[in-house]
Amino acid sequence: MKALRYHGVQDLRLDEVPTPTYGADEALVRVRYAGICGSDLHVFGKGMFGIVPPMTMGHEFSGIIEAVGDQATGLRPGDLVVGDPRVVCGRCEWCRSGHENLCPSLGFIGEVRPGSFAQLIVLPAARLLRVKSHVDPLKAALIEPLAVAVHTVKLASIPSGATLGVVGAGPIGLLCMKLAKAQHSCRVIVVDPRVSRLEIARQLGADQTSCSLAEMKPSSADVVIEAAGKDLVFAGAITWVKPRGTVALVAIYENPATFDPTDAVAKEVILQGVNCYDRSDLEEAVYLTERDVLDLTPLVSHILPLDKGPEAFTRLLGGRDACKILLAPNLDP
């Protein structure tokens, strides 16, 4: 079968690899769509997260069950599924308490084991979530990043009717914006230097957009979601938020951030870290998708066959006219 594999920094190749075999408690899934995540870009551009080449990348996906092992329960061939791509120890206090996102050995498929940029993938049945058959597999492919937004919005503790600032109009920032508006009736201001991303933000319901964080009035946002991962953005978010407001940090930083904490201390700002999601957040994202509560299709800017994967990564890193790119591994090039 074909798989898009990481061979080193900025070196992705479409390889022919053996069809994976599945065990008694596992399932074989034919991938319909696989999304390129910001963390995938960090791997591609910087070699982050300790990935050892060659490795089939990708952790966001929707697919159809092809076969299940004789000890796999709750799934059958033909089911539409999405994955819980976290790879954890299962033994630590965090895993036992349902907070696997805090497991000290947390990893993801596509980094520590073969991922979803392939025609077929094998996962333990317990790591697959069934999605009702009426759901478009394209929409199902957005469930995993939607779970990040679910977790972020929960931790951000957004008051009803609040002013929410979102810095970074990538898929995660935009998903947070859409979900927060639906759940908390808040006014949302989105900041991003890319005009094309701001247009998508407006399509998704942003109340105000701006290309510059410097244009935001200091101490005017009740909550700020920082989804950009830039040093100056971190400091700007602290300036923007009100006293005793919350800054939720969901971005991954490629480089250490340095900022003067004096403003955060003076305003008693709450800094809330966000690390992916709990299983319950994934389940909530499935629930929202099955009921078509949120129209997220404006996020998807491109659907490309697997052989266009390297081009897709270059497009996203270059900041061109792309937002969420889905790869379709079983689509003929």
Secondary structure as GFF3:
##gff-version 3
##sequence-region A 1 333
A	DSSP	beta_strand	2	8	.	.	.	ID=ss1
A	DSSP	beta_strand	11	16	.	.	.	ID=ss2
A	DSSP	beta_strand	26	35	.	.	.	ID=ss3
A	DSSP	alpha_helix	38	46	.	.	.	ID=ss4
A	DSSP	beta_strand	55	56	.	.	.	ID=ss5
A	DSSP	beta_strand	60	68	.	.	.	ID=ss6
A	DSSP	beta_strand	80	83	.	.	.	ID=ss7
A	DSSP	beta_strand	86	87	.	.	.	ID=ss8
A	DSSP	alpha_helix	93	96	.	.	.	ID=ss9
A	DSSP	three_ten_helix	100	102	.	.	.	ID=ss10
A	DSSP	beta_strand	107	108	.	.	.	ID=ss11
A	DSSP	beta_strand	120	124	.	.	.	ID=ss12
A	DSSP	three_ten_helix	125	127	.	.	.	ID=ss13
A	DSSP	beta_strand	128	131	.	.	.	ID=ss14
A	DSSP	alpha_helix	137	140	.	.	.	ID=ss15
A	DSSP	alpha_helix	143	156	.	.	.	ID=ss16
A	DSSP	beta_strand	163	167	.	.	.	ID=ss17
A	DSSP	alpha_helix	171	184	.	.	.	ID=ss18
A	DSSP	beta_strand	187	191	.	.	.	ID=ss19
A	DSSP	alpha_helix	195	203	.	.	.	ID=ss20
A	DSSP	beta_strand	208	210	.	.	.	ID=ss21
A	DSSP	three_ten_helix	213	215	.	.	.	ID=ss22
A	DSSP	beta_strand	221	226	.	.	.	ID=ss23
A	DSSP	alpha_helix	231	240	.	.	.	ID=ss24
A	DSSP	beta_strand	241	249	.	.	.	ID=ss25
A	DSSP	alpha_helix	262	266	.	.	.	ID=ss26
A	DSSP	beta_strand	270	273	.	.	.	ID=ss27
A	DSSP	alpha_helix	279	290	.	.	.	ID=ss28
A	DSSP	three_ten_helix	297	299	.	.	.	ID=ss29
A	DSSP	beta_strand	300	305	.	.	.	ID=ss30
A	DSSP	three_ten_helix	306	308	.	.	.	ID=ss31
A	DSSP	alpha_helix	309	317	.	.	.	ID=ss32
A	DSSP	beta_strand	324	328	.	.	.	ID=ss33
###
